[in-house]
C-alpha cells in the first residue's frame, strides 16, 4: 500500500498552485535511487467522463520482467481544479492517490502518462507524484509540451535531447520503427538515461510503454461502462 510522505491542500487557486509547484520542484531528485532489483512497475492514467466532471483513475502494476499484470486499482473522483495548462497534476492526482492507496503491493517504479521535468516550471505530474510519495517516477508523455528537439532517425531506440532555454529537460524517444516519438523526462529519483532505458524496456511491441497501455485500457473500459 502506498502512503504519501508529503501532504498539501488541493483546493488551491491558480496562483497558489503555481507557487507550490515552484516550491516542491526544489525537492526533485534527478539521480538513480531505484532498488537494486525492480520487481514491480506501475502505470497510472486518468480518463475524463465527457458528460460530467467525473474523473476515473487507474494504477496498474506489472511484473517488471514479464510485463504481465500483477494488480489493478481504480478510483473515481470529481474534478476540483479547472483545466489549466501546466497544472494537470492538481486535477488528476487526487483520484490517482486514491487508486494508489488501494494497491496491495508497493511498486518500485511508476511510469506516468504525462510529463516530469519537461514542464514550464520543471514540475509536471510525474515529479509531483514522485515527490508526494518519494518514489522513483518517470514522465512519458504522448504529446509534446515544451522544449525543442532535433529530427530523430527512424529506428527504435533513436533519441534526441529535449531542450528548453539551453537546459536538457527530457528526450524524444522513438520506441518503435517509424512511429512518432514519446517524450521522456525525469519524474523523481531516477536519471534521464535510466528513464529512457525503462521506457524502451517497457515498450517492446508498441509505441507506448506497457504500463501506460494497460492503465489507459483500464480507465477507458471503466469510462465506457458508466
VEXLOTOR-704380 format. One record per residue: residue in three letters; x, y, z of N, C-alpha, C in turn. Coordinates in steps of 0.001 Angstrom, whole numbers, plus 524288, in hexadecimal, padded with zeros to 5 digits. Each point is the difference from the previous one (the first is absolute). Last residue first. Layout:
alaXYZXYZXYZ...
//
This chain:
unk7B27F80D6E7BA997FCBB803A3803177FB3F801AE7FCF2unk80E637F4EE7F9BA7FBFA7FD25802F07FC658039180319unk80F00805D07F5E27FC047FDFF7FC6F7FB867FD54802E2unk80ECB805F9809787FD0C8047A7FDEE7FB947FE287FC73unk80BBB7F369806847FC9B8020C804277FCB58048E7FE15unk80C7C7F9127F4887FBF17FC16800ED7FC29801F980428unk80ECC80A367FCC77FC58800587FB997FB8C7FC098008Funk80DFE8002280C2C7FC8A8047C800CB7FC0E800777FB88unk80C877F2507FEBF7FCB67FF5A804A07FC3780495800A6unk80D00800807F2CA7FBE17FC357FEB67FC297FF798048Bunk80EEC80A29802C27FC6E802A27FC6D7FB6C7FC787FE91unk80D857F8D2809F47FD1F803CB803277FBFA802DE7FCADunk80B447F4657F75F7FC617FD27803587FCD2803AD8037Dunk80D13807127F4CE7FBF07FD717FCEB7FBF47FD5C80379unk80F0D80794807B67FC40803EC7FE3C7FB887FD777FCFEunk80D9E7F4F18055B7FD9580253804A37FBC7803E57FE6Funk80AE87F8967F3297FBAB7FC9B8017C7FD3D801FD804E1unk8096680D907F2E6801A07FBD18039A7FB3E7FCFA801E1unk7FEEE808EF7ED307FFD1801738057D801ED7FB8F80370unk7FFE77FD807EDA08023B8053A800C38004380172805C6unk800BE7EBA17FB8C7FC8F804557FEBB802A9805378010Funk8082C7EF0A803367FCD17FF0F7FB557FD07804D27FE1Cunk80BD07FEFC80F648027F7FC8A7FC357FD037FF7E7FADEunk8010A80BF88116D7FD41800B07FB048025E7FC7E7FBC6unk8068B801E6811B07FA737FF11800CE7FCCC8009B7FB01unk8126980330800557FF497FAA8801F97FA3C7FEA780087unk804B28113D7FB79800F37FC617FBAA7FF2D7FA59801BAunk7FEB380CC380CF47FBBE800B97FC37800AE7FC4C7FB66unk80D4E8007280C937FB5A7FD54801E17FB68800A67FC39unk81007808CE7FC64800CC7FA537FFD97FB027FD248017Funk8005D81231801D77FF7A7FE727FA84800AA7FA177FF63unk802E3806E5810AE7FA7D800AB7FE9C7FF0F7FE527FA5Cunk81139800A5806397FD3E7FB57801D47FA268005A7FEC7unk80A8080E927FB95801CD7FB597FD2B7FCF37FB2C80198unk7FD0F80FCF809197FD947FFFE7FAD6801AE7FB3D7FCE3unk7FFA37FE21814BA802BD8033C7FC297FD2F7FFBE7FACBunk7F7827FE26813FE801E17FD0B7FB85802C1803C97FC55unk7F560804BB80F7C8036A7FBB5801AB801AB7FC6F7FB81unk7F0A880BC27FA6F802798005C80527803427FB1E800D7unk7F964806397EECF7FBFB80175803BB8027F800F180552unk807A8801117EB2B800937FE5D805757FB35801B68030Eunk7FDB47FCBB7EB71802CA8038E80387800207FDBD8057Dunk7FA1A7FC8F7E9CC8018D7FDC380503802CE804178033Eunk7F28A7FD537EEB080340803FD8027A801077FE67805A7unk7FBD57F5817EC637FDC1801A6804F4803DE803BA80287unk7FD997FC2A7EA61802B87FF41805007FC7580122804A1unk7F9897F8257ED0E80104804FA80299802B77FF1080543unk803197F1B17F1637FB8080207802DC801838052680296unk80B6D7F3B87F5A87FC5C803267FCE07FAFA80181802DDunk80A4A7F199809C68018C8020C7FAE87FB89803157FD8Aunk800427FF658148C7FF597FC257FBD1801AA802827FADAunk801F88097D80F9F7FF937FAD78026F7FF2A7FBA67FC0Bunk808DB814118019B7FCF07FCD57FC66800017FA5D801F9unk8027681391809D9801D57FA9C7FF797FC677FD177FC33unk8066D814248086F7FC467FD927FC6D802337FAA67FEB1unk8047C80A9581228801907FE057FADF7FB2F7FE4F7FCEFunk805AC80E95810E47FDEA7FADE7FEBD8021F7FE2B7FACBunk804C981037807D97FBAF7FEDE803917FD907FAA17FEF9unk811F380D817FCE87FDC97FB037FE5A7FBE47FE6A80401unk8062B8141C7FB377FFEF7FBD7803F67FD957FB0D7FDBAunk8013A810FF7F719805377FDF2800E7800567FB98803ECunk7EF83807C77FAFF803748043E801B5805637FDF98019Dunk7F5BF7F0A77FC5A7FD04804C5800EC8039A804248024Cunk7FFE97EB827F56E802E08045F802507FC75804C58007Cunk802057E9CF7FC8A7FBF2803FF800018022F8048C80325unk80AB87EFAD7F5707FEC480328804967FB91803CE7FEE2unk801477ED717F616802B28050A7FFEC7FE4380321804C2unk7FFDD7EA837F70C7FE54803FC803B980341804ED7FF6Bunk7FB167EA697F890802168052C7FEC07FDF2803EF803F7unk7FA777EE0E7FF8C8046F8013980353802878053A7FEC7unk7F59C7F6437F1007FEF57FF6880592804FB801088031Funk7FF5A808C47ED178004F7FAEB8028A7FE7D80037805CBunk801DD80E5B7F2A07FAFF7FD3C7FFC27FFE87FAE780319unk80AF3812A08042D8001D7FBE47FC0D7FB207FCA1800ABunk7FEA3813D2805F88020E7FAEF801948008B7FC7D7FB40unk800688162B8030E7FD9F7FB847FD67802947FAF4801DAunk8009E80FC080D828018B7FF297FA937FD247FB467FDC3unk7F8CA80D6380F938031F7FB4C7FF13800FE7FF587FA32unk7F80E80DCA8113A801287FF267FA7D8034D7FB187FF72unk7F0EC8082480F3B805557FED97FE68800757FF347FA29unk7EE0E7FBA180AF0803958046A80039805627FE3A7FE3Funk7F05A7F4FB7FE4A7FE10804558032F80379804C67FF8Eunk7FA747ECC77F497803DE803F6801717FD7C8044980338unk7F8557EC087FFC28004D804B67FCC98040E803C380235unk7FCEE7EFA9807F37FEB57FE907FA9D800AF8049A7FC55unk80ABF7FC9C8128B7FBAA802A77FD897FF1A7FE2A7FA6Dunk809447FA4A8129D800167FE2B7FA9B7FB378023A7FD43unk80C33801238133B7FC0D802727FCBE800A37FE127FA6Bunk805567F6DA8134A8018A801A67FABF7FB67802AF7FD78unk807627FA46815187FBF5800D17FC1380263801E77FAE8unk804307F7E481556801F3800EE7FAB27FB83800567FC13unk7FCB7805DD813D28008F7FB1F7FD288021A801327FA8Bunk7F85B80A8C80F7C805A77FF1A8001D801487FABC7FD73unk7EF0C8092C80111800DD7FAC480239805BF7FEC3800CFunk7FAA2810C27F9517FC007FEC4803E78012B7FAE3802CCunk80A888052A7F1A880148802D0804D07FC057FECC80444unk7FD057F8C97EF35804C47FDED802428016C8028880527unk7F19E806757F61E7FEDE7FAE18023D804CC7FDC2802BDunk8025A80FAC7F6DF7FC74800D98046D7FECA7FAD5802C2unk809C17FF927F0668030F8022D804557FC9D8008E804DCunk7F7AF7FAAE7F0B2803887FBDC801CD8036F801DB8047Cunk7F46880C217F7887FD3E7FC2B8033E803A67FBD280226unk809F9811447FAF37FB537FD9C7FDE27FDD27FBD88039Cunk80E7E80EE6800947FD207FD10803F97FACF7FE1F7FDCDunk80CE580CE57F9108030F7FB48801307FD597FCC780440unk7F91280F537F70B80257800F880525803057FB45801F7unk7F81A7FF7D7EEFA801C580575800848029D8013E8052Dunk801877ECC87F86A7FB898030D801E0801DA8059F800CFunk8086D7ED7F7FEA27FEB18028C7FAFF7FB038032A800B5unk806AB7F51F80DA4802F8804E57FF8F7FEE3802E77FAEEunk7F3887F21380187802B1800F9804DF802BF805437FFC6unk7EDE47F7227F57B80554801F68000E8022D8009080589unk7F1467F18A7F80D8007B805A980078805B88016D8007Dunk7F7357EEDB804397FE3F801BB7FADB7FFC9805FA80023unk80CB37F38980C6B7FB61803527FF887FEDA801467FA50unk80A257F0AF80CA68005A802B87FAF37FAE7802EB7FF2Funk80B4E7F773811657FB02801887FDAB8010F802F97FAF2unk80A217F13E80E30800728042C7FC2A7FA98801167FDCEunk8024A7F35B80D0B8054F802168005B800C4804BE7FC83unk7ED757F919809D68034D7FF967FB56805648025B800F0unk7F29A7F6A580DA78026E8051A7FF0F803827FF947FB3Bunk7EDAA7F4CD80572805B3800127FFA4801DE8059C7FF31unk7EE057FCF0801958020B7FCA180425805F47FFF780009unk7F23080FC37F97E803877FBD77FE58801E07FCDE804B3unk7F52580FB88005D7FD3F7FAFD7FFF8803697FB7E7FE12unk8050A8124B8006E7FF497FE50805727FD6A7FAAC80058unk8023E808977EF90804F57FDFB802067FF6A7FDFD80590unk7F179808777F82E801137FAF37FD88804FA7FD938022Cunk7FBCB810DD805AF7FC3D7FC3380205800FF7FA967FDB6unk809DA80DE47F986801C17FE9F805477FC3A7FC1A8027Funk7FB6D806FD7EFC5804587FC5C7FF72802077FE4780557unk7F2D880D1B7FF0B7FE057FAAE7FF1C804507FC017FF47unk806088117D803177FC8A7FE1D8043D7FD917FAB07FEE3unk80B09808BB7F2C0802747FD04804377FC497FE6480464unk7FBAB80AE57F04C8001B7FA567FF518022D7FCF3804A5unk7FE6E8133A7FEB87FAFC7FDE97FE527FFE37FA0880050unk80F42809B5803727FC4880188804087FA807FE037FEC7unk80DFC7FD7E7F3DE800A87FCA3804987FC24801628044Dunk8017E809D57EFBE7FCD07FB447FFCE800697FCB9804F4unk80739811787F9597FE207FF05805527FC9A7FB1A80044unk807A1807A37F028804538000B803B87FE6F7FEE580599unk7F12C806D77F3EB804E17FDEF7FDDF80460800908040Eunk7EBB87FE1880528803F0804067FF21805017FD747FE10unk7EAFC7FC6B8063C803917FDFC7FC04803C3804557FE84unk7F7157FF388138A7FED9801197FA7F804327FDD87FC57unk7FA3F7F7558129B803A9803FC7FE1E7FEEB800EB7FA36unk7F79B7F2E880A777FFCB8047C8038080365804807FE17unk7F5947ED027F8DD80406803E97FF257FF2C804B780382unk7FA5D7EC81804FE7FDB18047F7FD5B80422804327FF98unk801EF7E9D5800EA7FFD2804DF802E07FD628043A7FCC7unk805A17E9848021D7FD15804187FD4C7FFFC804DE80369unk80CEB7ED817FD727FD21803AE803547FD24803E07FC84unk80C4F7EBE8800837FD6C804687FD707FD5680378803FCunk80F907EF257FC847FCB4802E5803B47FDD2804C57FD2Funk80AE97EBF97FC637FD8D804BD7FE057FCB98028080448unk810F37F0957FC3D7FBD6802338033E7FDF1804FA7FD73unk80C3D7F44E7F7878000F7FDAA805367FB4F801D880336unk805BE7FE117EA437FD39802E8804118000B7FCF080523unk80FAD7FE757F1BE7FAB27FE24800D57FD82802EF80491unk8121E800AD7F8BC7FC518041A7FE767FA567FE178004Aunk8113C7F793804C67FC477FDB87FC4A7FC5E8040B7FD9Bunk80D388054780C7F8027E7FC977FC237FC2D7FE187FBD6unk7FA3180AED80E6A803DB802B47FCBD8023A7FC897FBB4unk7EC9A7FF66807F2804F07FD8F8016B80422801F67FC2Eunk7EF5F80C2E80406801F37FBBC7FCC1804D47FD9680282unk7EE2080CE180553805387FE1E8015F8015F7FB597FC86unk7F25F8118E7FF99800A87FA957FE5A805A47FE63800F1unk7F08680F85804C38057A7FEA5800F3800857FA2B7FED8unk7F111810AB7FB6B801A97FA8980077805D37FFBF80117unk7ED4180DED7FF8B8059D7FF1E8007A8012E7FA3980083unk7F07880F337F9C3800C57FA738010D805DB7FEEE7FFDFunk7F1A38118D80291805017FDE97FE45800577FA4A80193unk7EF9080F7A7FCA0802417FB8D802C78051D7FE4B7FD79unk7F26D80DC77FBCA805378018F801D0802A47FBAE80319unk7F2157FD267EF897FFED8021F8054F8057D801D780165unk7FBE07F7C87EFBF7FACD801F78013D7FF998025780575unk80F7F7F7BB7F8567FE9A804677FC967FAA98025180143unk80F197F67D80C127FAC27FEDD7FE217FE1B804B97FCE6unk814607FA36802C07FC03803D58012E7FACC7FE2D7FDCEunk813007F61D807107FC648010C7FBB27FBCB803BC801E1unk815057F972805A67FAF580243801807FCD6800F27FB17unk812007F3968079A7FD63803197FC037FAC3801E280224unk813CB7F4478043C7FB70802E6801EB7FDBA8034B7FB99unk80DD07EE0E804967FE3C804077FC6B7FB2C802A380233unk8115C7F40C808497FA8E801997FFF37FF078042A7FBD3unk80DDE7EEFC8061A7FFB2805207FD7E7FA42801547FF56unk80D427F18480BA57FAE5801C07FE3C8004F805917FDD1unk80F917F6C8805567FC547FBA27FF5F7FAE1801BC7FD83unk8154E80626801787FABC8020A7FF487FC5F7FB6B7FED7unk8135A8025E80A547FCD97FCCB7FC7B7FA82802457FFC5unk80C168098C80940803C87FD1A7FCDC7FD577FC557FC2Bunk7F5B68114F80596802007FB56802A0803CC7FD187FC6Funk7FED7814317FC5D7FC857FB827FFB4802257FB988035Cunk80616812627FBC07FF307FDF3805487FBE37FBC17FFF6unk80C1080E037F2D17FDBD7FACA800587FFD07FE27805AFunk7FEB2814A87FA9C803E07FBD48002B7FD3F7FAC3800B7unk7F8A4811DB80094800F07FE5B7FA95804507FBE87FFA8unk7F09B8090580DFE805227FD767FFC5800C07FDDA7FA81unk7F34580FF180998800997FBDD7FC1E8059B7FE027FFE9unk7F8BE80EA680A4A800C07FAFA80292800CB7FB787FC2Bunk7FC17812197FB638053E7FFDD80255801247FACC802A9unk7EF41804547F8D4803C17FE997FBE88058C7FFA48021Funk7F13A8061C80A18800FA7FA6B8002A803EC7FE3B7FBE8unk7FAEC812068009C8024B7FE7680507801737FA3680009unk7F708807007F17B80550802238002E802C97FE7780503unk7EE487FB487FE2D803447FD377FC3E805A6801D580059unk7F39880933809BF801427FAF080259803617FCBD7FC55unk7F99C8100A7F9B1803CF800EC8042E801B27FADA80281unk7F2777FF7E7F3C1804F4801267FD668044D800D780407unk7EF067FDF180658801E27FB147FDC28053F800C57FD52unk7F73080EC5806908022A7FCE1804498021F7FACE7FDF9unk7F77280B047F3FD804D780282801D2802937FCC28044Cunk7EF517FAAC7F980804337FF457FC328052C8023A801EAunk7F3167F9F880EE87FF10802EE7FB30804CB7FF8A7FC83unk7FA087F0BB80DC780315804B87FF4B7FE1E802FC7FB39unk7FC5E7EE7180B0B7FC358040E7FE88802B4805547FFB2unk808B77F058805A67FEF17FFAE7FA647FC51804487FE2Dunk80F287FCEE810D07FA9E801137FE697FF817FFAB7FA0Dunk80EA57F45D809697FEDB805907FF687FA5D8009E7FE52unk8102E7F0E38071D7FA888016D7FF2A7FF8A805EB7FF6Aunk80EC17EE797FF557FF2C805A1800337FA3E801067FEF5unk806827EF217FF8E803B6801EB803E37FF4F805D5800E9unk7F17F7F0997F94780327804A67FED3803A58016B80475unk7FA067EC547FB8C7FE3D8044A8035B80355804C77FECBunk7FAA47EB647F7AF80301804D37FFAB7FD90804428035Eunk800957E9C3800497FCB2804AA8000080370804DA80000
//
